[in-house]
Amino acid sequence: MRRAIFTSVCCLAVWAGALHPVRADDLPRYHPHAQVSGTIRVWGSPDDGRLIEELEAAYRRYQPAVQFRNTLHGPESTFAAVYMDVADIAFMAREIRVPLETMGFEWVHHYPPFEVAIANAGLGAAHGPGRPAVDLAFFVNKANPLSCVTLRQLDDVFAADHRRGGNDIRRWGELGLGGNWAHREIHVYGPALNSISSVYVRRSVLAGSRKWNPDYRTVRGGWSEVLQNLARDPDGIAFAPPLPGNPGAKPLRLAASGQSPCYRLTAQSAKTRTYPLLRTVDVALDRAPGAPLQPRVKEFLRFILSRQGQRILASDGAYLPLSAVSVRAQLERLQ
């Protein structure tokens, strides 16, 4: 039996033509290609329970012969449940840990998971601790005059080996600040280095490096604690979702390169994919190379990528819908 895995993974690609606001009316409506039947076993997090149930209920209006069996223990068990053959679908709401989890999958199947994006990550306001698929901004203290950084500059600040081709940046003057700021040391803050968000930053900002700035200051607790550290430290910099209620921390605009525009992370820049550091919520499938998808799983994915499915994802408030161009690109991957 083919098995499918829902998970959140990082994705920096901007699909051609995707720079348009997302409107549900632009997306194709779901019409079954075939009537299917059987049971789909779903594992996931309790935080995603209502969303999963709404998607399933809406899908069954078109495919009444399909049943679902849900197990919502949390994101740490969902991926393992797939290659232990107790789950068909795992809705993980986080990145797959590479290589820890992918090795287990590939040892069993001898090929990697096949991934399809089903939504854009959200901005954090509707996320509980079990829903970490949020887009991240970089913050400084509100007194800091810095307004924009590039991905390479962030790599120079947060990393030790600089796979983007730069060098150590350890003082604010090296980011262009003058006067009293020029010789002040940069204090780097963030969550634990083995956290899902740190793994995402390591992959997408540090170009996969595991060598962090040796003076990285780990903050225990949640995102509010990270931003509170910045509010107390004028020389601090950190990454976090753009959560409300933290006036002491200022979000920086971000540029893909020194020749690119600077963009602030907002709902609009996430939907139009102009912000250069974005995550998608992906579906990873147990699909052998060249093999067709299991029909009931394929139809369920087609529904999630439809106008009806994307409206449900958007109404939940945790994730943002895909653009019409992105949806078409993902539907092609199901063939």
Phi, psi and omega in degrees: 000133176286140182239149181236149185232123172270131177203162176257124178229158181285149176211118180261352184291138172254110183294141181302133179082004184273003185274060178221147178302145182278128174229130182301327182293342178282346187268151179290143174284153178279126170229124183303134170279335179202151172275126186238170182211172178114181182249134174251121180269121186245128172246147180186197180260145174303331179296333179261007186301313182295319179297314179300315181294323178293319177297318181294315182297318180293322178297321183290344173294332179262335183230071187293344180276358178266134176246156178236143173235111187260138172231112188243072179274330183137168188291341184285339184256348191291317183293317179297327180298332181289308183278359167268001175063036171245000178224143171264326182223133176238115178267097194267329182060033174195168177292150168287132180286123179251128004263004190305308183275323180295328177298317179299316179298314185288331174297323181283316191256341179068023171203159183280163173297151177256123190249138178227130179285136178243347180195165168270147175298156180268187183259003169107338187294328183259012186261133168270181182298336178273004182235072187274008181281076180240149172285147186244140171249167174251137188237151169230172175297147183298339179279348183285128181283353180298139182238333184215144174225159175260164177300322179294320177296320177296321175298320179294329180279314191268342184252169178248341183243348165058070180288348175276001173097010181263204181221170178307131165242112185234355178229150185295332177298333179286350173256012174097002179278141181245194178061222182294343182279338193303320186255008180281138181287145175275128178256118186263126180239157174176177177287178180305143186291344176263007178287160181298320180293322177293322176298319177298314179296320179300318181289313193266334179258317182269010177055037176089359181293144173258003183261094181279162169311124184296344178263015177303130183254110181285131179255123177276145181109202184261192181296327179299322178294323176300312183289331176293326175298320177295322180297334180267347186233105180299341183261011184272155171217144183202168173245145182190163172292157179281069183280145177286163173085023178230068186292344180281350180246138183247125177286139176269148168282154187232137177240143179293329179204176178293344179258005185255156175294157175267137179230140173271145178284114176222172176300322181291315181291336174286316181295320180276353179059036173272333174293130191277008183222087187233151178247153171241155171269118188248157170253123175256125187251143169280086182232111178295146180306126179084354182270147176285157175286152173300129188305316183291329176288317178301316179295322178295319178294321176300322178294315181299326180274004181270175176303315181296315181293319180292328175295320178296315178300318181291321183292335178296331176089349183271329184234165179248145182289160174282159172284166179298320180294318179296320178299314180300319180297320180287324177299323178297330181288343180279347185284000000 
